Amino acid sequence: MRQDHGKPLAFASGAGIGALGGLIGLGGAEFRLPLLIGLFRFGALEAVILNKATSLVVVASALPFRAATVPFAAIADNWAVIANLLAGSLAGAWLGAGWATRLRSETLYKVIAVLLLVIATILLLGHDPASAGHPFASGGLQVALGIVAGFVIGIVAALLGVAGGELLIPTLILLFGADVKLAGSLSLAVSLPTMLVGFARYSRDQSFAVLGRNRGFVLLLAAGSVVGTFIGGMLLGVVPSGLLLPLLAAILVLSAVKVWRHE
C-alpha cells in the first residue's frame, strides 16, 4: 500500500498502535515504525523521520495526561536525574541521527531490525518494578553510568525515531531506584528534549521533506496515536501484564523479521 492512498487507515493505525504502547506506558513508536515501512511503504529513513514527528506529538501530550497521577512538582524534584541522563542522551541523539542519514537504506533496515529485537528482549527482562527504591549505584558512579546510559538511549531513539521510554524506564528504575509511575513521567521529561535534538539534526537532510509531502497523513497518524495511548492507559488494569509483555515482545520480533527482509 502506498502512503498517498493510506490516509483513511492512518488514524486507525495510529490509534491501534498507540493503544499497544499505552498499555505499557510507551508511545507505541516501536510498533509504528514497522507499520510505516511494511504497510505504508515508506523508505527506512523517511519512516524514521515520520515516526519521530509522531512520537514528539505523543510525548508532548502524554506529560499533561499523566499530571493527575504524577504532578509536575514531582518531576521537578528529580531535576538532577533528568539532567544526568540528558547529559548523555542529547549528544547520543545528535550522533544517532547523523548516522541514520549517512547509512545506506539496506543497512538502516537491518539496524532497525536488530534494535527492535533488543527492545523486545528488554520488554521481557528489563521492566522490574521490584527494583524501585533500590538504586544500582550512587554518587559519582551513578552519574557516570547515567551519562553512558543516556548516550546509548539517545542513539537508539534517534535511529528508530522513538521516544526511548522502553530503555529509559528500566534505567530509571534499576539505576536510580525510581518508582515505576514516576519513572514513566521522568522518561517523558528526558525524551522530549532528546527527540527535539534528533529532530533538528534530521531537518538538515533532504529526506526531511517527507513531512511536508505527507502533512495530512502525519497529523492523522499523530491524532490516532494520542487517542490510542489514552485508550491503552484506560485498559491497563484489564489486560494482565504476564500476558501483555510476551505478546508485545512477539509482535516486535515479527516486525523485526519483516523489516530485515524489507517486506
FIGU-159835 format. One record per atom (N, C-alpha, C, O): residue in one letter; x, y, z. Coordinates in steps of 0.02 Angstrom, whole numbers, plus 32768, in hexadecimal, padded with zeros to 4 digits. Each point is the difference from the previous one (the first is absolute). Layout:
AXYZ ...
# end
This chain:
M802A7FC48000 M7FD6803C8000 M802C803F8000 M802C8006802A R7FC880267FA8 R8025803F7FFF R7FE480308034 R7FC48000800E Q8069802B800F Q7FEB802D8035 Q7FCD80337FE8 Q7FD780188028 D802A7FFB7F96 D7FD280337FE8 D7FB97FE57FFB D7FD180267FF8 H80267F97800B H7FBE7FE28000 H7FED7FE68045 H7FCB7FE18008 G805F802B802A G7FF57FE28041 G7FE3802E8034 G7FFC7FED803B K7FF0804F7FB2 K7FE7802F8032 K7FC47FE78028 K7FFC800B803C P7FD47FD27FA3 P7FC87FE78028 P80157FCF8037 P7FDE7FFA8033 L805B7FE57FC3 L80197FD18032 L802D80208034 L800F7FE28033 A8007805B7FBF A80328020802B A7FE780088047 A80237FEE8030 F7FA1802D7FD9 F7FE5800C8043 F7FF67FBE8024 F80147FF9803A A7FCD7FD57FA4 A7FF37FC0801F A80417FDD8013 A80057FE28036 S802D80227F9E S80407FE0800F S80218022803C S801A7FDE802C G7FE580647FD4 G801D80258038 G7FDE7FEF8042 G80217FF98033 A7F9C80017FCB A7FDB7FF0803D A80107FBA8019 A800A7FF6803C G7FFA7FDA7F97 G800F7FBC8014 G80467FFA801E G800A7FDE8033 I802680427FAD I80457FFD8018 I800780278041 I80237FEB802E G7FBB804F7FD6 G80028027803E G7FE47FD9803A G801980058038 A7FB27FD47FBB A7FE27FD78036 A80317FCB8019 A80057FF4803C L801F7FED7F95 L80337FCF8014 L80358021802D L80127FE58034 G800580557FB6 G803280238027 G7FE680188043 G80227FFC8033 G7FA0801C7FCD G7FE28019803D G7FF87FCB8036 G8001800F803B L7FF87FB37FAF L7FF97FC98030 L803E7FF7802B L7FFB7FE88038 I803F802A7FAD I803E7FF78027 I80238043800D I803A80008015 G7FA480377FDF G801D80418010 G802F801B7FCC G802B80288010 L7FCF7FC27FB1 L802980197FCA L7FD480257FCD L7FC37FFD8004 G805C80247FCD G7FDA80247FCD G7FEE7FD67FC4 G7FDC80177FD4 G803D7FAB8029 G7FF07FD47FC9 G802C80077FC3 G7FF37FE17FCD A804180488036 A802A800D7FC6 A80237FC17FE8 A800F7FF97FC4 E80007FD98069 E80227FC27FEE E7FD57FD77FD0 E801A7FDD7FD5 F7FA480268034 F7FD17FDB7FD6 F7FED80297FC2 F7FEF7FE47FCC R8014805E803A R7FEE802B7FC8 R80337FFD7FC8 R7FEE80027FC5 L80527FF9804C L803580017FCE L7FFA7FC67FCE L8003800C7FC4 P7FF67FB58053 P7FF77FCA7FCF P7FC280097FD4 P80017FEC7FC6 L7FCA80328055 L7FC4800C7FD9 L800C80347FC9 L7FE87FF97FC8 L803E803B8049 L801080337FCE L80297FE27FC7 L7FF880137FC6 I80337FBD804B I80297FE07FCD I7FD97FCA7FDA I80027FFE7FC3 G7FDC7FD68062 G7FE07FC77FE2 G7FBD800D7FE0 G7FF37FE87FC9 L7FE2803F8058 L7FBD800C7FE6 L7FFD803D7FD2 L7FE37FFD7FCA F803B803A804C F7FFB803E7FDA F803A800A7FCF F800080307FDA R80327FA38028 R80367FFE7FCE R802C803E7FFD R801680147FCA F7FF7800A806F F803280358003 F80457FE18001 F80097FC88018 G8029805C7FCE G80447FEA8006 G801780048048 G7FDF80208029 A80597FBE7FE7 A80167FFA8045 A800980448021 A7FE5800C8036 L804280227FAC L800E8040801F L7FC1802B8004 L7FF480228032 E7FE37FDD7F99 E7FC180278002 E7FD37FE68037 E7FDF80288023 A801E7F967FE6 A7FD67FE38035 A801980168045 A7FD8800E802C V806A7FF37FDD V801C80168041 V7FED8049800E V7FEE80108038 I8017801B7F96 I7FF080478008 I7FB58009800F I7FEE8027802C L7FE87FB67FB0 L7FB88003800D L7FEF7FE58046 L7FD6801C8023 N804D7FAF7FF0 N7FF57FE38042 N801480318037 N7FDD80068033 K805A801C7FC3 K801780308032 K7FD0803B8007 K7FF280168038 A7FF480027F8F A7FD080388002 A7FC17FEB8027 A7FE680268028 T80017F9D7FCA T7FC57FE88023 T800F7FF5804A T7FD68010802B S80657FD57FE4 S80127FF38045 S800580418028 S7FEE8001803B L802980347FA6 L800380408022 L7FBB80178018 L7FF980188038 V7FD57FDF7F9C V7FBC80138012 V7FE77FD6803B V7FE3801A802F V80297FA57FCD V7FE97FD38035 V802180108042 V7FDF80028034 V806380087FCC V8025800E803E V7FE98042801E V7FF68005803D A8002802F7F99 A7FEB80418019 A7FBB7FFE8020 A7FF380238030 S7FE17FB37FB4 S7FBC7FFB801C S7FFD7FD2803D S7FD58007802B A805A7FC97FD9 A7FFF7FCF8037 A801180208043 A7FE47FEC8033 L804980457FCE L8012801F803F L7FC5801F8024 L7FF57FF1803B P7FE2803A7FA5 P7FC580198023 P7FCD7FCA800F P7FDD80058033 F801D7FC77FA2 F7FD27FC9800E F80117FDF8043 F7FD37FEB8024 R806D80117FEB R80177FDD803C R8004802D803E R800E7FE98037 A7FE580587FC0 A800A80308036 A7FD47FF2803D A801480108038 A7FB27FD37FBD A7FD47FF18039 A801E7FCB802D A7FF58001803C T80307FD17FA6 T80207FCA8026 T804580138019 T80137FF48039 V8014802B7F99 V804480168011 V8004804B7FF2 V800B80137FC7 P7FEB8018806C P800080487FF5 P8043801B7FE9 P80347FE1800B F7FCA80587FD4 F803D801E7FE5 F8032800F8038 F803D80007FF4 A7FAA800D8048 A802D800E8039 A802D7FC4800F A803A80088011 A7FA97FBC7FE9 A80277FC3800D A80377FF87FCC A80377FE9800F I7FB980297FB3 I80327FFD7FCB I80388033800D I803B7FF07FF9 A7FB1804D801B A80318034800D A802E7FED803A A803B80138000 D7FAB7FC98031 D80297FEB8039 D80387FD17FEB D80317FF88025 N7FC87FEA7FA1 N80337FD07FE8 N8027801E7FC5 N80167FDC7FD3 W7FF48065802F W802280237FC9 W80487FE57FF6 W80197FFE7FC8 A80077FED806F A80457FE87FFB A80037FBF7FD8 A802F7FF67FD9 V7FA07FDE8030 V7FFD7FC17FDA V7FF5800F7FB6 V80217FE37FD4 I7FB1804B801D I7FF280137FBB I803E801D7FDF I80117FEE7FC8 A80118040805C A803D80207FE5 A80377FCD7FF5 A802580047FCF N7FE07FCB805E N80337FCB7FFA N7FF77FD97FBE N80307FF77FDB L7F937FF48019 L7FF37FD97FC3 L8005802B7FC1 L80187FEA7FCC L7FD180548039 L8003802D7FC6 L804880107FEC L800E800C7FC6 A80207FF3806B A8046800E7FF1 A801C7FCE7FCD A802C80117FD9 G7FB87FB38026 G80157FCF7FCF G7FD17FFB7FC5 G80167FF97FC7 S7FA8800B8046 S7FCF7FF37FCC S7FFF80357FC8 S7FF27FEF7FC7 L801C8050804A L7FFE80347FCD L80387FF57FCC L7FF580067FC4 A80477FE98055 A80377FF27FD3 A7FF27FC17FD8 A800F7FFC7FC4 G7FD57FD1805D G7FF07FC27FDE G7FCD80097FC9 G80047FE17FCB A7FCA80498042 A7FCB800C7FCE A801D80227FC2 A7FEE7FEF7FC8 W803E80428042 W801E80237FC7 W802B7FD07FD7 W7FFD7FFF7FC3 L802B7FD88061 L802B7FD07FDE L7FD77FCB7FDB L800F7FF07FC7 G7FBE7FF5805A G7FD77FCC7FE2 G7FDC80187FC2 G7FFC7FDC7FCE A7FE980608034 A7FDD801C7FC5 A8031800A7FC7 A7FEF7FF67FC6 G804E8020804B G803380087FCC G80127FBE7FDF G80087FFD7FC3 W7FFE7FCE8065 W800E7FBE7FE4 W7FC87FEA7FD1 W800D7FE77FC9 A7FB58023804D A7FC67FE97FD9 A7FFF80207FBB A7FEF7FDF7FCF T80228061802D T7FFE80237FC0 T80387FEA7FD1 T7FFD800B7FC4 R80387FD68058 R80397FEB7FD7 R7FFF7FB67FED R80247FEB7FD3 L7FB37FEE8050 L7FFD7FB87FF3 L7FDA7FF27FBF L7FD080227FF0 R80477FAB7FEC R7FDA7FE87FC6 R7FBD7FE48019 R7FFB7FE78038 S7FD1801D7F9E S7FBD7FEA8014 S80007FB88018 S7FE27FF18034 E803F7FE37FA8 E80007FB98013 E80227FF68044 E7FEA7FD68027 T804A80517FE6 T80217FFB8041 T7FD3801A8037 T7FFD7FE28036 L7FE080547FBD L7FD3801D8033 L7FC77FD08010 L7FEC7FFA803A Y7FF97FE47F93 Y7FCC7FCE800D Y80197FCB8032 Y7FDC7FED802E K80627FFC7FC9 K801B7FCC802B K800E801B8046 K7FF67FDD8032 V802380617FD3 V800A801F8041 V7FBE80068026 V7FFD7FF1803C I7FCF80257FA1 I7FBE8006801F I7FE87FBC8019 I7FE67FFB8037 A80227FD17FA0 A7FE97FBD8013 A80237FE7803F A7FE07FE5802C V806280257FD8 V80267FEA803A V7FEA8026803F V7FF87FE38035 L7FFE805E7FC4 L7FEB8028803A L7FBA7FED8017 L7FF18002803C L7FE37FEB7F96 L7FBD7FE98014 L80057FC08028 L7FDB7FF68030 L80537FDD7FBD L800B7FC38027 L801A800F8045 L7FEC7FE18031 V804280507FD4 V801B80158041 V7FC8801A802D V7FFC7FEF803B I7FD8803A7FA8 I7FC9801C8027 I7FD07FC98017 I7FE780018038 A800D7FCD7F9C A7FD57FC88013 A801D7FDC803D A7FDB7FEC802D T8067800A7FD3 T80217FDF8039 T7FF980298040 T7FF37FE58035 I8014805D7FC4 I7FFB802C803B I7FB98001801B I7FF68003803D L7FD87FF97F97 L7FBB7FFD8016 L7FF57FC3802D L7FDA80038031 L80467FC67FBD L7FF77FC28027 L80297FFF8040 L7FE97FE58032 L805380387FCC L802E7FF88038 L800E803F8028 L80177FFC8039 G7FDD803F7FAA G8018803D801F G7FCF8026802C G8014802B8026 H7FAB7FC57FD5 H7FCE80258027 H7FF37FDD8042 H7FD47FD58005 D8053803C802D D7FFB7FE08041 D7FEE80348036 D802D801D801E P7F927FEE7FEE P7FEC80328032 P801B7FF18045 P8003802E8029 A80107F947FE5 A801A7FEE8043 A80418024800F A80158003803A S800C80177F92 S80408023800A S7FF780478018 S803180218012 A7F917FF87FEE A7FF380448016 A801780098049 A7FF47FD6802A G802E80627FE2 G8019800F8043 G80437FE1800F G801B80098037 H80017FD17F99 H80417FDF800A H802E80117FC6 H800A7FD67FD4 P80128067802A P802B80137FC8 P803D7FD37FFB P801C7FEA8032 F7FF880097F90 F80387FD47FF2 F8042801E8018 F802D7FDC8015 A7FD880677FE6 A803E80228014 A7FEF8043801F A7FC780158001 S806C800D8018 S7FF68042801E S803E802B7FF4 S80347FE77FEA G7FC680598024 G8039802D7FFB G801B80077FB9 G7FDA80017FD0 G80688004802B G8020800B7FBF G7FF57FC77FCF G7FFA800C7FC4 L80037FB68055 L7FF57FC67FD4 L7FBA80057FE1 L7FF87FF17FC4 Q7FD780228063 Q7FBD80077FE5 Q7FFC80357FCA Q7FE07FF67FCC V804280438040 V800280367FCE V80207FE77FBF V7FE7800D7FCA A80527FD1803D A80237FE77FC4 A7FD67FCE7FDA A7FFC80037FC2 L7FE57FCE8062 L7FD67FCF7FDF L7FC380217FE0 L7FE97FEA7FCB G7FFD804A8055 G7FC680247FE4 G801180227FBE G7FD87FFF7FD2 I8064801E802A I801580217FC2 I80097FCC7FC8 I7FEA800B7FC8 V80367FBD8048 V800B7FCB7FCF V7FBD7FE47FE8 V7FF57FF77FC4 A7FDE7FFA806C A7FBF7FE57FEE A7FD980327FD6 A7FE17FED7FCE G802180538045 G7FDD80347FD9 G801B80057FB9 G7FDA80087FD1 F80687FF28028 F801F80047FBE F7FE87FC87FD3 F7FEE800B7FC6 V80127FB88054 V7FE97FC67FD9 V7FB680077FEE V7FEC7FF37FC8 I7FEC80228069 I7FB880077FF5 I7FF380367FCC I7FD37FF97FD6 G8053803D802C G7FF980367FCF G800D7FE77FB9 G7FDD80137FD1 I80567FC48027 I80117FE47FBE I7FC77FD47FE7 I7FEA80077FC7 V7FFE7FCB8064 V7FCA7FD37FEC V7FC080267FEF V7FDF7FF27FCE A80118040805C A7FC380277FF4 A800480257FBD A7FCE80057FDC A806D80158013 A800780247FC1 A7FFD7FD17FC4 A7FE180107FCD L803F7FB58039 L80017FD17FC8 L7FBA7FE47FF1 L7FF17FF27FC6 L7FE68005806D L7FBD7FE47FF7 L7FC980357FFB L7FC97FF17FEB G8046804C802A G7FCD80338002 G7FCF7FF6803A G7FC680147FFB V80527FCD803B V7FD57FF18039 V80108030803A V803180257FFE A7FA47FD98035 A800B8029803A A80357FE3802E A802180248026 G7FE77F9A7FD7 G80347FE08029 G7FE87FE88044 G80287FEC802A G7F9680177FE3 G7FE67FED8041 G800E7FB88012 G80087FEF803A E7FF97FE57F93 E800C7FB9800C E80467FF4801D E800C7FCC801F L802280637FD6 L80437FFD801D L8007802D803D L80227FEE8030 L7FBE804C7FCE L8006802F8037 L7FDF7FE78040 L801B80088036 I7FA97FDB7FC3 I7FDC7FEB803C I80277FCA8027 I80078008803D P80137FC37FA3 P80297FD18027 P803E8021801E P80147FEF8037 T800A80407FA4 T803C8023801A T7FEF8028803F T80257FFE8031 L7FA380267FCD L7FEB80288039 L7FF07FD5803D L800D80138039 I7FD57FB37FBA I7FEE7FD38037 I803F7FDE801D I800A7FFF803C L801E7FE57F97 L80397FD78016 L803B802A8019 L801E7FF18033 L7FF280457FA7 L803B80288011 L7FF180338037 L8029800C802C F7F9C80137FD0 F7FF08036802F F7FCD7FED8035 F7FF28027802E G7FF17F9D7FCD G7FD07FE98032 G7FBE80247FFF G7FDE80038033 A800F80197F93 A7FC180267FFB A7FC47FD18002 A80037FC87FE7 D7FC680508036 D7FC17FDD7FFD D7FEA7FFC7FB7 D800F802D7FD9 V7FCD7F9D8014 V7FF07FF57FBA V7FD580387FE3 V800980127FC6 K7FC880098061 K7FD680367FE7 K802880407FF6 K7FF980227FCD L80327FEE8064 L802C803A7FF9 L80307FF67FC7 L800F802F7FDB A800A7F94801D A802F7FF17FC9 A7FE1800F7FBC A802180197FD3 G7F9F7FD78026 G7FDE800E7FC1 G7FFF804A7FEF G800C80127FC6 S7FE78018806B S7FFE80487FF4 S8046801D7FF8 S800B802C7FD6 L80257FBD8051 L804580177FF8 L801A7FEC7FBB L802580267FE0 S7FC77FA08009 S80137FE97FBD S7FE880317FCB S8024800F7FD1 L7F9E80088036 L7FE580307FD0 L802680428003 L800D801F7FCC A80057FF68071 A8025803F8008 A80457FFD7FE0 A801980327FE7 V80067F938019 V80407FF77FDF V7FF77FF97FB5 V8027801A7FD8 S7FA47FC28015 S7FF47FF17FB9 S7FF4803F7FD6 S801A80057FC8 L7FBF802A8053 L7FEB80397FD7 L803C80287FE5 L800580097FC4 P802880108067 P803A80247FE5 P802E7FD47FD6 P801E80177FD0 T7FE87FA88043 T802A7FD27FD9 T7FE57FF97FB9 T802680017FD0 M7F997FF8802A M7FE17FF97FBE M800580407FD8 M80097FFE7FC3 L7FF2803B805E L800680407FDC L804580097FE2 L8007801A7FC9 V802D7FCF805B V804480047FE6 V80077FD37FC2 V801B80157FCD G7FCC7FAD8038 G80037FD37FC6 G7FD8801C7FC5 G80157FFA7FC7 F7FB280248049 F7FD5801D7FCC F802480397FDD F7FFD80077FC3 A802680238064 A802680387FE3 A80377FE67FD1 A800C801D7FCC R80147FAC8047 R80347FE37FD5 R7FE27FE57FC0 R801D80097FCA Y7FAA7FD5803B Y7FE07FE57FC4 Y7FE980377FD0 Y7FFC7FF67FC4 S7FF480458058 S7FE780377FD6 S803480187FCE S7FEF80237FD0 R80517FCA803A R803580147FD2 R80067FD17FC5 R8027800E7FD1 D7FB37FBA802F D80047FCF7FCA D7FC5800A7FD0 D7FCA80148016 Q80417FDE7FAB Q7FCB800A7FCE Q7FC47FD3800B Q7FC980117FEA S80407FB68038 S7FC87FD3800F S7FCD8020802E S7FC87FE88005 F804C804E801E F7FD38023802D F7FC2801B7FDB F7FCC800C801F A803A7FFD7FA0 A7FC880197FD7 A7FC57FD18001 A7FC980137FEB V80417FAF802C V7FC87FD18002 V7FC8801A802D V7FC67FEF7FF4 L804A8039803E L7FCD801B802C L7FD380317FDB L7FC380008009 G805A802A7FCE G7FD9802F7FDA G7FD47FDF7FCC G7FC780157FF5 R80527FB67FEC R7FDA7FDD7FCC R7FC77FD8801D R7FD07FF17FDD N80357FFD8063 N7FCE7FD4801F N7FE3801F8040 N7FF47FDD8031 R800280657FCD R7FEA8023803C R7FBE7FE5801C R7FFA7FF4803C G7FD680027F98 G7FBF7FE78017 G80057FBA801D G7FE07FF18033 F80477FE57FAD F800B7FBC8018 F801E80018046 F7FEA7FDB802C V8048804F7FDE V802280048041 V7FD080178036 V7FFF7FE68038 L7FD8804D7FB8 L7FD1801A8032 L7FCD7FCB8014 L7FEF7FFA803B L7FF87FE07F94 L7FD07FCB8010 L80207FC98029 L7FE27FE68030 L805B80077FBE L80247FCC8025 L800D80168048 L7FF87FDA802F A801D80667FD9 A800E801A8042 A7FC18004802B A80007FEE803A A7FC9802B7FA7 A7FC180058025 A7FE87FBB8017 A7FEB7FF78038 G801A7FD87F9B G7FEC7FBD8012 G802C7FE38037 G7FE87FDD802C S805980327FD2 S802F7FE88032 S7FEF801B8045 S80037FDC8032 V7FEC80657FD1 V7FEF801F8040 V7FC17FE0801D V7FFD7FF0803B V7FD080087F9B V7FC17FDF8016 V800E7FB98016 V7FE77FEA8034 G80407FF17FA5 G80107FBB8011 G80277FFA8041 G7FF37FD28028 T803D805B7FE3 T80277FFF803E T7FD3800A803D T80097FDF8034 F7FC7804E7FC5 F7FD0800C8036 F7FD67FC1800D F7FF67FEC803A I7FF17FF57F90 I7FD87FC38007 I80287FC8801F I7FE87FDC802C G8057801D7FBE G802B7FCC801C G800B8009804A G80017FCF8026 G800680707FF0 G8008800E8047 G7FC37FEC8028 G80057FE78038 M7FBF80237FA9 M7FC27FED8022 M7FF87FB48005 M7FE17FE6802E L803C7FF67FA2 L7FFB7FB77FFE L80367FDE802B L80017FC38005 L802B80648018 L803A7FE58023 L7FED7FCE8036 L80227FCD8008 G7FA88041801C G7FED7FD48036 G7FDA7FC27FEA G7FF17FD48028 V7FFE80297F97 V7FD87FC97FE6 V802B7FC77FE6 V7FF17FC5800A V8046804D7FD3 V802B7FCE7FE0 V80377FEC8031 V8026802B8016 P7FE17F957FFB P80347FEB8030 P8046800A7FE2 P800C7FED7FC7 S802180308061 S8043800E7FE8 S80267FC17FEF S802C80017FD5 G7FC47FC7804D G80217FC17FF1 G7FF47FE97FB9 G80297FDC7FE4 L7F9E80387FFF L7FF07FEF7FBB L801680377FD1 L80157FF37FC7 L7FE6804B8050 L800A80397FD5 L804880067FE6 L800B80057FC4 L80267FFA8069 L8045800B7FEB L80197FCB7FCF L802080127FCF P7FD47FAD803C P80157FCE7FCE P7FDD800B7FBD P801F7FF67FCB L7FA2801F8036 L7FDB800C7FC1 L802080397FD9 L800B7FFB7FC4 L8003803C805F L801D803A7FDF L80477FF07FE8 L801580177FCA A80117FC3805D A80437FEC7FEB A7FFC7FD57FC0 A802A80087FD3 A7FA57FCC802A A7FF87FD67FC5 A7FF0802A7FC2 A80197FF27FCA I7FBD8041803F I7FF0802D7FC8 I803F80237FE7 I800A80077FC4 L8020800E806A L803E80227FED L802F7FD17FDB L802180147FD0 V7FE47FAD8046 V802B7FCF7FDF V7FE77FF57FB9 V80287FFF7FD1 L7F977FF88026 L7FE47FF77FBD L800D803D7FD5 L80127FFA7FC5 S7FE680428058 S800D803D7FDB S804A80057FEB S800F80167FC9 A801D7FD58065 A804880027FF1 A80117FD47FC4 A802780147FD5 V7FBB7FB18029 V800C7FD27FC8 V7FE8801F7FBE V80237FFC7FCE K7FA280238034 K7FE5801E7FC3 K802A803B7FE9 K800C80097FC4 V800B8020806C V802A803A7FED V80437FE87FE4 V8019801C7FD0 W80037FB18050 W80417FE57FE8 W7FFA7FEA7FB7 W802D800C7FD7 R7F9B7FD2801A R7FF57FEA7FBB R7FE580377FD4 R7FFB7FF87FC3 H7FF48041805D H7FE180387FDD H7FC17FEB7FDB H7FF980097FC4 E7FD97FD98063 E7FC07FEB7FE4 E7FCB8036800B E7FC77FF77FEC 
# end
